[in-house]
Amino acid sequence: MGVDIEVFWDIYCENGIYFGEITKCFFPRVEQAYRVLRKTEMTSHLAQTLTGHGGFSQYLHRFKLKDSPYCACDPAKIQDVLHVLEECPMFLRERVALETEIGVIVGRREFPTIVEDDHKKQNFLITAAKL
């Protein structure tokens, strides 16, 4: 018995950050996710970046693996993948170098554009793996 992919996507993404918000920043529609990911080698770093399920304080704090969900850059900022990629001053140099290389501001509004283009995606993934 198969599940309609559109139904799955709607269910998966309907509950905000706990249920697909990060992934939806990169792939607003399941068709785009399928088109991009079927020709992309999945790595642990890529999976962590696209889901936010990785070594980020917010995620680790959920499982009591870290005392605080906050970033070392600012005790008022939650450290999640979006904070690290978009605004964390600790990674400003890497972010600016990436933006210069790909010609696009690194931010959630541009993530779908970045992952659609093979050159931009490759440079983005190399940088994300370092963060």
Biotite code that builds the C-alpha atoms (Angstrom):
import biotite.structure as struc

atoms = struc.array([
    struc.Atom([0.000, 0.000, 0.000], chain_id="A", res_id=1, res_name="MET", atom_name="CA", element="C"),
    struc.Atom([1.649, 3.249, -1.154], chain_id="A", res_id=2, res_name="GLY", atom_name="CA", element="C"),
    struc.Atom([1.288, 6.679, 0.324], chain_id="A", res_id=3, res_name="VAL", atom_name="CA", element="C"),
    struc.Atom([0.668, 9.563, -2.046], chain_id="A", res_id=4, res_name="ASP", atom_name="CA", element="C"),
    struc.Atom([3.819, 11.692, -1.989], chain_id="A", res_id=5, res_name="ILE", atom_name="CA", element="C"),
    struc.Atom([1.819, 14.951, -1.890], chain_id="A", res_id=6, res_name="GLU", atom_name="CA", element="C"),
    struc.Atom([-0.151, 13.758, 1.141], chain_id="A", res_id=7, res_name="VAL", atom_name="CA", element="C"),
    struc.Atom([3.068, 12.724, 2.889], chain_id="A", res_id=8, res_name="PHE", atom_name="CA", element="C"),
    struc.Atom([4.695, 16.090, 2.145], chain_id="A", res_id=9, res_name="TRP", atom_name="CA", element="C"),
    struc.Atom([1.694, 18.020, 3.479], chain_id="A", res_id=10, res_name="ASP", atom_name="CA", element="C"),
    struc.Atom([1.617, 15.957, 6.685], chain_id="A", res_id=11, res_name="ILE", atom_name="CA", element="C"),
    struc.Atom([5.393, 16.104, 7.145], chain_id="A", res_id=12, res_name="TYR", atom_name="CA", element="C"),
    struc.Atom([5.580, 19.871, 6.744], chain_id="A", res_id=13, res_name="CYS", atom_name="CA", element="C"),
    struc.Atom([2.440, 21.010, 8.538], chain_id="A", res_id=14, res_name="GLU", atom_name="CA", element="C"),
    struc.Atom([3.799, 21.178, 12.089], chain_id="A", res_id=15, res_name="ASN", atom_name="CA", element="C"),
    struc.Atom([6.449, 23.887, 11.848], chain_id="A", res_id=16, res_name="GLY", atom_name="CA", element="C"),
    struc.Atom([10.026, 23.511, 12.996], chain_id="A", res_id=17, res_name="ILE", atom_name="CA", element="C"),
    struc.Atom([9.516, 20.148, 14.637], chain_id="A", res_id=18, res_name="TYR", atom_name="CA", element="C"),
    struc.Atom([8.206, 18.645, 11.436], chain_id="A", res_id=19, res_name="PHE", atom_name="CA", element="C"),
    struc.Atom([10.054, 19.707, 8.333], chain_id="A", res_id=20, res_name="GLY", atom_name="CA", element="C"),
    struc.Atom([10.386, 23.472, 8.549], chain_id="A", res_id=21, res_name="GLU", atom_name="CA", element="C"),
    struc.Atom([14.115, 23.326, 7.859], chain_id="A", res_id=22, res_name="ILE", atom_name="CA", element="C"),
    struc.Atom([13.731, 20.927, 4.937], chain_id="A", res_id=23, res_name="THR", atom_name="CA", element="C"),
    struc.Atom([10.932, 23.048, 3.537], chain_id="A", res_id=24, res_name="LYS", atom_name="CA", element="C"),
    struc.Atom([13.279, 26.072, 3.484], chain_id="A", res_id=25, res_name="CYS", atom_name="CA", element="C"),
    struc.Atom([15.396, 24.226, 0.945], chain_id="A", res_id=26, res_name="PHE", atom_name="CA", element="C"),
    struc.Atom([12.589, 22.436, -0.875], chain_id="A", res_id=27, res_name="PHE", atom_name="CA", element="C"),
    struc.Atom([9.244, 24.256, -0.734], chain_id="A", res_id=28, res_name="PRO", atom_name="CA", element="C"),
    struc.Atom([7.692, 21.523, -2.896], chain_id="A", res_id=29, res_name="ARG", atom_name="CA", element="C"),
    struc.Atom([8.304, 17.793, -2.862], chain_id="A", res_id=30, res_name="VAL", atom_name="CA", element="C"),
    struc.Atom([8.801, 17.753, -6.627], chain_id="A", res_id=31, res_name="GLU", atom_name="CA", element="C"),
    struc.Atom([11.826, 20.003, -6.239], chain_id="A", res_id=32, res_name="GLN", atom_name="CA", element="C"),
    struc.Atom([13.218, 17.810, -3.459], chain_id="A", res_id=33, res_name="ALA", atom_name="CA", element="C"),
    struc.Atom([12.871, 14.742, -5.640], chain_id="A", res_id=34, res_name="TYR", atom_name="CA", element="C"),
    struc.Atom([14.397, 16.426, -8.691], chain_id="A", res_id=35, res_name="ARG", atom_name="CA", element="C"),
    struc.Atom([17.424, 17.733, -6.767], chain_id="A", res_id=36, res_name="VAL", atom_name="CA", element="C"),
    struc.Atom([18.050, 14.872, -4.351], chain_id="A", res_id=37, res_name="LEU", atom_name="CA", element="C"),
    struc.Atom([17.826, 12.050, -6.864], chain_id="A", res_id=38, res_name="ARG", atom_name="CA", element="C"),
    struc.Atom([21.014, 13.376, -8.477], chain_id="A", res_id=39, res_name="LYS", atom_name="CA", element="C"),
    struc.Atom([22.750, 14.307, -5.219], chain_id="A", res_id=40, res_name="THR", atom_name="CA", element="C"),
    struc.Atom([24.961, 12.015, -3.160], chain_id="A", res_id=41, res_name="GLU", atom_name="CA", element="C"),
    struc.Atom([23.549, 12.002, 0.357], chain_id="A", res_id=42, res_name="MET", atom_name="CA", element="C"),
    struc.Atom([26.103, 12.455, 3.127], chain_id="A", res_id=43, res_name="THR", atom_name="CA", element="C"),
    struc.Atom([25.673, 12.837, 6.862], chain_id="A", res_id=44, res_name="SER", atom_name="CA", element="C"),
    struc.Atom([26.566, 16.545, 6.629], chain_id="A", res_id=45, res_name="HIS", atom_name="CA", element="C"),
    struc.Atom([24.046, 17.085, 3.852], chain_id="A", res_id=46, res_name="LEU", atom_name="CA", element="C"),
    struc.Atom([21.311, 15.301, 5.798], chain_id="A", res_id=47, res_name="ALA", atom_name="CA", element="C"),
    struc.Atom([22.081, 17.390, 8.890], chain_id="A", res_id=48, res_name="GLN", atom_name="CA", element="C"),
    struc.Atom([22.021, 20.618, 6.893], chain_id="A", res_id=49, res_name="THR", atom_name="CA", element="C"),
    struc.Atom([18.775, 19.842, 5.084], chain_id="A", res_id=50, res_name="LEU", atom_name="CA", element="C"),
    struc.Atom([16.948, 18.680, 8.217], chain_id="A", res_id=51, res_name="THR", atom_name="CA", element="C"),
    struc.Atom([18.596, 20.605, 11.049], chain_id="A", res_id=52, res_name="GLY", atom_name="CA", element="C"),
    struc.Atom([19.090, 17.276, 12.831], chain_id="A", res_id=53, res_name="HIS", atom_name="CA", element="C"),
    struc.Atom([22.732, 17.497, 13.709], chain_id="A", res_id=54, res_name="GLY", atom_name="CA", element="C"),
    struc.Atom([25.354, 19.052, 15.918], chain_id="A", res_id=55, res_name="GLY", atom_name="CA", element="C"),
    struc.Atom([23.445, 22.261, 16.511], chain_id="A", res_id=56, res_name="PHE", atom_name="CA", element="C"),
    struc.Atom([22.837, 23.371, 20.100], chain_id="A", res_id=57, res_name="SER", atom_name="CA", element="C"),
    struc.Atom([19.064, 23.535, 19.661], chain_id="A", res_id=58, res_name="GLN", atom_name="CA", element="C"),
    struc.Atom([18.882, 19.961, 18.389], chain_id="A", res_id=59, res_name="TYR", atom_name="CA", element="C"),
    struc.Atom([21.330, 18.565, 20.952], chain_id="A", res_id=60, res_name="LEU", atom_name="CA", element="C"),
    struc.Atom([19.517, 20.380, 23.767], chain_id="A", res_id=61, res_name="HIS", atom_name="CA", element="C"),
    struc.Atom([16.255, 18.646, 22.800], chain_id="A", res_id=62, res_name="ARG", atom_name="CA", element="C"),
    struc.Atom([17.891, 15.332, 23.686], chain_id="A", res_id=63, res_name="PHE", atom_name="CA", element="C"),
    struc.Atom([19.624, 16.619, 26.837], chain_id="A", res_id=64, res_name="LYS", atom_name="CA", element="C"),
    struc.Atom([23.010, 16.322, 25.115], chain_id="A", res_id=65, res_name="LEU", atom_name="CA", element="C"),
    struc.Atom([23.742, 19.998, 25.627], chain_id="A", res_id=66, res_name="LYS", atom_name="CA", element="C"),
    struc.Atom([22.835, 22.246, 28.549], chain_id="A", res_id=67, res_name="ASP", atom_name="CA", element="C"),
    struc.Atom([21.606, 25.112, 26.412], chain_id="A", res_id=68, res_name="SER", atom_name="CA", element="C"),
    struc.Atom([20.094, 25.642, 22.959], chain_id="A", res_id=69, res_name="PRO", atom_name="CA", element="C"),
    struc.Atom([21.879, 28.987, 22.598], chain_id="A", res_id=70, res_name="TYR", atom_name="CA", element="C"),
    struc.Atom([24.787, 29.898, 20.344], chain_id="A", res_id=71, res_name="CYS", atom_name="CA", element="C"),
    struc.Atom([28.221, 30.860, 21.651], chain_id="A", res_id=72, res_name="ALA", atom_name="CA", element="C"),
    struc.Atom([27.994, 34.061, 19.558], chain_id="A", res_id=73, res_name="CYS", atom_name="CA", element="C"),
    struc.Atom([25.096, 35.462, 21.592], chain_id="A", res_id=74, res_name="ASP", atom_name="CA", element="C"),
    struc.Atom([23.350, 33.987, 24.632], chain_id="A", res_id=75, res_name="PRO", atom_name="CA", element="C"),
    struc.Atom([20.019, 35.259, 23.255], chain_id="A", res_id=76, res_name="ALA", atom_name="CA", element="C"),
    struc.Atom([20.316, 33.444, 19.896], chain_id="A", res_id=77, res_name="LYS", atom_name="CA", element="C"),
    struc.Atom([19.151, 29.862, 19.437], chain_id="A", res_id=78, res_name="ILE", atom_name="CA", element="C"),
    struc.Atom([21.780, 27.920, 17.517], chain_id="A", res_id=79, res_name="GLN", atom_name="CA", element="C"),
    struc.Atom([20.016, 26.008, 14.774], chain_id="A", res_id=80, res_name="ASP", atom_name="CA", element="C"),
    struc.Atom([21.091, 25.344, 11.205], chain_id="A", res_id=81, res_name="VAL", atom_name="CA", element="C"),
    struc.Atom([19.359, 28.479, 9.922], chain_id="A", res_id=82, res_name="LEU", atom_name="CA", element="C"),
    struc.Atom([21.148, 30.688, 12.455], chain_id="A", res_id=83, res_name="HIS", atom_name="CA", element="C"),
    struc.Atom([24.507, 29.126, 11.553], chain_id="A", res_id=84, res_name="VAL", atom_name="CA", element="C"),
    struc.Atom([23.977, 29.412, 7.800], chain_id="A", res_id=85, res_name="LEU", atom_name="CA", element="C"),
    struc.Atom([22.316, 32.836, 7.680], chain_id="A", res_id=86, res_name="GLU", atom_name="CA", element="C"),
    struc.Atom([23.491, 35.052, 10.493], chain_id="A", res_id=87, res_name="GLU", atom_name="CA", element="C"),
    struc.Atom([25.984, 33.639, 12.985], chain_id="A", res_id=88, res_name="CYS", atom_name="CA", element="C"),
    struc.Atom([28.945, 36.049, 13.155], chain_id="A", res_id=89, res_name="PRO", atom_name="CA", element="C"),
    struc.Atom([31.225, 33.130, 14.002], chain_id="A", res_id=90, res_name="MET", atom_name="CA", element="C"),
    struc.Atom([30.846, 31.946, 10.392], chain_id="A", res_id=91, res_name="PHE", atom_name="CA", element="C"),
    struc.Atom([30.729, 35.348, 8.669], chain_id="A", res_id=92, res_name="LEU", atom_name="CA", element="C"),
    struc.Atom([33.992, 34.823, 6.777], chain_id="A", res_id=93, res_name="ARG", atom_name="CA", element="C"),
    struc.Atom([32.840, 31.486, 5.324], chain_id="A", res_id=94, res_name="GLU", atom_name="CA", element="C"),
    struc.Atom([29.397, 32.870, 4.469], chain_id="A", res_id=95, res_name="ARG", atom_name="CA", element="C"),
    struc.Atom([30.794, 35.935, 2.663], chain_id="A", res_id=96, res_name="VAL", atom_name="CA", element="C"),
    struc.Atom([33.270, 33.785, 0.716], chain_id="A", res_id=97, res_name="ALA", atom_name="CA", element="C"),
    struc.Atom([30.424, 31.482, -0.340], chain_id="A", res_id=98, res_name="LEU", atom_name="CA", element="C"),
    struc.Atom([28.162, 34.380, -1.320], chain_id="A", res_id=99, res_name="GLU", atom_name="CA", element="C"),
    struc.Atom([30.976, 35.846, -3.416], chain_id="A", res_id=100, res_name="THR", atom_name="CA", element="C"),
    struc.Atom([31.611, 32.489, -5.101], chain_id="A", res_id=101, res_name="GLU", atom_name="CA", element="C"),
    struc.Atom([27.984, 31.737, -5.978], chain_id="A", res_id=102, res_name="ILE", atom_name="CA", element="C"),
    struc.Atom([26.672, 35.277, -6.434], chain_id="A", res_id=103, res_name="GLY", atom_name="CA", element="C"),
    struc.Atom([23.691, 34.736, -4.137], chain_id="A", res_id=104, res_name="VAL", atom_name="CA", element="C"),
    struc.Atom([22.974, 35.830, -0.567], chain_id="A", res_id=105, res_name="ILE", atom_name="CA", element="C"),
    struc.Atom([22.930, 32.778, 1.697], chain_id="A", res_id=106, res_name="VAL", atom_name="CA", element="C"),
    struc.Atom([19.487, 32.805, 3.280], chain_id="A", res_id=107, res_name="GLY", atom_name="CA", element="C"),
    struc.Atom([16.268, 30.846, 3.407], chain_id="A", res_id=108, res_name="ARG", atom_name="CA", element="C"),
    struc.Atom([14.696, 32.849, 0.572], chain_id="A", res_id=109, res_name="ARG", atom_name="CA", element="C"),
    struc.Atom([17.547, 31.787, -1.710], chain_id="A", res_id=110, res_name="GLU", atom_name="CA", element="C"),
    struc.Atom([18.028, 28.180, -0.536], chain_id="A", res_id=111, res_name="PHE", atom_name="CA", element="C"),
    struc.Atom([15.728, 26.735, -3.235], chain_id="A", res_id=112, res_name="PRO", atom_name="CA", element="C"),
    struc.Atom([17.701, 28.621, -5.905], chain_id="A", res_id=113, res_name="THR", atom_name="CA", element="C"),
    struc.Atom([21.021, 27.486, -4.456], chain_id="A", res_id=114, res_name="ILE", atom_name="CA", element="C"),
    struc.Atom([20.130, 23.783, -4.376], chain_id="A", res_id=115, res_name="VAL", atom_name="CA", element="C"),
    struc.Atom([18.665, 23.842, -7.908], chain_id="A", res_id=116, res_name="GLU", atom_name="CA", element="C"),
    struc.Atom([21.935, 25.000, -9.500], chain_id="A", res_id=117, res_name="ASP", atom_name="CA", element="C"),
    struc.Atom([24.667, 22.322, -9.495], chain_id="A", res_id=118, res_name="ASP", atom_name="CA", element="C"),
    struc.Atom([27.577, 24.795, -9.153], chain_id="A", res_id=119, res_name="HIS", atom_name="CA", element="C"),
    struc.Atom([25.921, 26.782, -6.362], chain_id="A", res_id=120, res_name="LYS", atom_name="CA", element="C"),
    struc.Atom([24.772, 23.614, -4.604], chain_id="A", res_id=121, res_name="LYS", atom_name="CA", element="C"),
    struc.Atom([28.254, 22.069, -4.667], chain_id="A", res_id=122, res_name="GLN", atom_name="CA", element="C"),
    struc.Atom([29.891, 25.180, -3.209], chain_id="A", res_id=123, res_name="ASN", atom_name="CA", element="C"),
    struc.Atom([27.122, 25.542, -0.632], chain_id="A", res_id=124, res_name="PHE", atom_name="CA", element="C"),
    struc.Atom([27.492, 21.922, 0.497], chain_id="A", res_id=125, res_name="LEU", atom_name="CA", element="C"),
    struc.Atom([31.271, 22.204, 0.796], chain_id="A", res_id=126, res_name="ILE", atom_name="CA", element="C"),
    struc.Atom([30.881, 25.286, 2.986], chain_id="A", res_id=127, res_name="THR", atom_name="CA", element="C"),
    struc.Atom([28.016, 23.832, 5.045], chain_id="A", res_id=128, res_name="ALA", atom_name="CA", element="C"),
    struc.Atom([30.105, 20.743, 5.828], chain_id="A", res_id=129, res_name="ALA", atom_name="CA", element="C"),
    struc.Atom([32.747, 23.001, 7.411], chain_id="A", res_id=130, res_name="LYS", atom_name="CA", element="C"),
    struc.Atom([30.317, 24.805, 9.713], chain_id="A", res_id=131, res_name="LEU", atom_name="CA", element="C"),
])
